[in-house]
Amino acid sequence: MTQTLEDVVKTEVDSLGYDLVELRRHGTRGRPVLDVRIDRRDGNAVSVDDCTRVSRAVEARLGAHPAIAGGRYVLVVSSPAGDR
């Protein structure tokens, strides 16, 4: 993953008041998957609305980013609590 891509995601997540816990890029070259894990700074559980808000904001920024070829990608925003 390029540092620029990580910086874009981290900046957007931070500007919305969330912490970026993890960012992973996997999938295929033609259909990359960006897995963004966020946490709330106030200690409350991350809601579906939180994930939707972050997803829409990050998607808007990534749409023009050259690291995501042609805008074809799957963006997954979730909480690390989903793994527990």
Phi and psi in degrees as GROMACS dihedral restraints (atoms count N, CA, C in turn):
[ dihedral_restraints ]
;  ai    aj    ak    al  type     phi  dphi    fc
    3     4     5     6     1   -76.9    20    10
    4     5     6     7     1   148.0    20    10
    6     7     8     9     1   -62.5    20    10
    7     8     9    10     1   -35.4    20    10
    9    10    11    12     1   -61.8    20    10
   10    11    12    13     1   -43.7    20    10
   12    13    14    15     1   -61.4    20    10
   13    14    15    16     1   -44.9    20    10
   15    16    17    18     1   -62.1    20    10
   16    17    18    19     1   -40.9    20    10
   18    19    20    21     1   -63.1    20    10
   19    20    21    22     1   -41.1    20    10
   21    22    23    24     1   -61.6    20    10
   22    23    24    25     1   -48.2    20    10
   24    25    26    27     1   -65.0    20    10
   25    26    27    28     1   -46.7    20    10
   27    28    29    30     1   -62.2    20    10
   28    29    30    31     1   -42.2    20    10
   30    31    32    33     1   -62.7    20    10
   31    32    33    34     1   -43.5    20    10
   33    34    35    36     1   -66.8    20    10
   34    35    36    37     1   -45.5    20    10
   36    37    38    39     1   -61.2    20    10
   37    38    39    40     1   -44.7    20    10
   39    40    41    42     1   -63.1    20    10
   40    41    42    43     1   -40.3    20    10
   42    43    44    45     1   -65.2    20    10
   43    44    45    46     1   -22.8    20    10
   45    46    47    48     1   -88.5    20    10
   46    47    48    49     1    -4.0    20    10
   48    49    50    51     1    91.0    20    10
   49    50    51    52     1    19.9    20    10
   51    52    53    54     1  -115.2    20    10
   52    53    54    55     1   163.6    20    10
   54    55    56    57     1  -102.6    20    10
   55    56    57    58     1   136.0    20    10
   57    58    59    60     1   -83.2    20    10
   58    59    60    61     1   114.8    20    10
   60    61    62    63     1   -88.3    20    10
   61    62    63    64     1   -41.4    20    10
   63    64    65    66     1  -157.0    20    10
   64    65    66    67     1   144.4    20    10
   66    67    68    69     1  -134.2    20    10
   67    68    69    70     1   119.0    20    10
   69    70    71    72     1  -124.9    20    10
   70    71    72    73     1   143.1    20    10
   72    73    74    75     1  -117.8    20    10
   73    74    75    76     1   124.1    20    10
   75    76    77    78     1  -146.6    20    10
   76    77    78    79     1  -165.1    20    10
   78    79    80    81     1    94.3    20    10
   79    80    81    82     1  -156.6    20    10
   81    82    83    84     1  -105.2    20    10
   82    83    84    85     1   168.0    20    10
   84    85    86    87     1   -63.0    20    10
   85    86    87    88     1   -38.1    20    10
   87    88    89    90     1   -78.3    20    10
   88    89    90    91     1   -19.5    20    10
   90    91    92    93     1  -143.9    20    10
   91    92    93    94     1    74.0    20    10
   93    94    95    96     1   -68.8    20    10
   94    95    96    97     1   150.3    20    10
   96    97    98    99     1  -115.0    20    10
   97    98    99   100     1   125.2    20    10
   99   100   101   102     1  -105.3    20    10
  100   101   102   103     1   117.3    20    10
  102   103   104   105     1  -105.7    20    10
  103   104   105   106     1   109.3    20    10
  105   106   107   108     1  -109.2    20    10
  106   107   108   109     1   121.6    20    10
  108   109   110   111     1  -108.4    20    10
  109   110   111   112     1   127.2    20    10
  111   112   113   114     1  -122.5    20    10
  112   113   114   115     1   162.2    20    10
  114   115   116   117     1  -139.8    20    10
  115   116   117   118     1   151.5    20    10
  117   118   119   120     1   -85.0    20    10
  118   119   120   121     1   142.4    20    10
  120   121   122   123     1   -75.8    20    10
  121   122   123   124     1   -20.9    20    10
  123   124   125   126     1   -86.7    20    10
  124   125   126   127     1     1.0    20    10
  126   127   128   129     1    86.9    20    10
  127   128   129   130     1    -8.4    20    10
  129   130   131   132     1   -74.0    20    10
  130   131   132   133     1   161.8    20    10
  132   133   134   135     1   -68.8    20    10
  133   134   135   136     1   145.7    20    10
  135   136   137   138     1   -74.6    20    10
  136   137   138   139     1   128.2    20    10
  138   139   140   141     1   -97.8    20    10
  139   140   141   142     1   170.9    20    10
  141   142   143   144     1   -62.1    20    10
  142   143   144   145     1   -38.6    20    10
  144   145   146   147     1   -62.1    20    10
  145   146   147   148     1   -38.2    20    10
  147   148   149   150     1   -61.8    20    10
  148   149   150   151     1   -46.4    20    10
  150   151   152   153     1   -63.6    20    10
  151   152   153   154     1   -40.0    20    10
  153   154   155   156     1   -63.6    20    10
  154   155   156   157     1   -45.3    20    10
  156   157   158   159     1   -59.1    20    10
  157   158   159   160     1   -48.1    20    10
  159   160   161   162     1   -67.0    20    10
  160   161   162   163     1   -42.4    20    10
  162   163   164   165     1   -58.5    20    10
  163   164   165   166     1   -47.0    20    10
  165   166   167   168     1   -64.0    20    10
  166   167   168   169     1   -41.2    20    10
  168   169   170   171     1   -69.0    20    10
  169   170   171   172     1   -44.4    20    10
  171   172   173   174     1   -66.5    20    10
  172   173   174   175     1   -42.1    20    10
  174   175   176   177     1   -59.7    20    10
  175   176   177   178     1   -40.4    20    10
  177   178   179   180     1   -62.1    20    10
  178   179   180   181     1   -39.6    20    10
  180   181   182   183     1   -73.7    20    10
  181   182   183   184     1   -37.2    20    10
  183   184   185   186     1   -76.6    20    10
  184   185   186   187     1   -22.9    20    10
  186   187   188   189     1   -55.7    20    10
  187   188   189   190     1   -30.6    20    10
  189   190   191   192     1  -103.2    20    10
  190   191   192   193     1     3.9    20    10
  192   193   194   195     1   -83.1    20    10
  193   194   195   196     1   129.5    20    10
  195   196   197   198     1   -66.0    20    10
  196   197   198   199     1   -17.4    20    10
  198   199   200   201     1   -73.3    20    10
  199   200   201   202     1   -15.2    20    10
  201   202   203   204     1  -110.3    20    10
  202   203   204   205     1    97.4    20    10
  204   205   206   207     1   -60.6    20    10
  205   206   207   208     1   120.6    20    10
  207   208   209   210     1    63.7    20    10
  208   209   210   211     1    13.4    20    10
  210   211   212   213     1    71.5    20    10
  211   212   213   214     1    11.7    20    10
  213   214   215   216     1   -93.2    20    10
  214   215   216   217     1   105.4    20    10
  216   217   218   219     1  -162.2    20    10
  217   218   219   220     1   164.1    20    10
  219   220   221   222     1  -112.6    20    10
  220   221   222   223     1   124.7    20    10
  222   223   224   225     1  -107.7    20    10
  223   224   225   226     1   122.8    20    10
  225   226   227   228     1  -118.8    20    10
  226   227   228   229     1   119.8    20    10
  228   229   230   231     1  -115.2    20    10
  229   230   231   232     1   127.3    20    10
  231   232   233   234     1  -151.9    20    10
  232   233   234   235     1  -179.2    20    10
  234   235   236   237     1  -107.7    20    10
  235   236   237   238     1   145.9    20    10
  237   238   239   240     1   -63.9    20    10
  238   239   240   241     1   -18.5    20    10
  240   241   242   243     1   -65.0    20    10
  241   242   243   244     1   -22.1    20    10
  243   244   245   246     1   -64.6    20    10
  244   245   246   247     1   -19.6    20    10
  246   247   248   249     1   -88.8    20    10
  247   248   249   250     1   -12.4    20    10
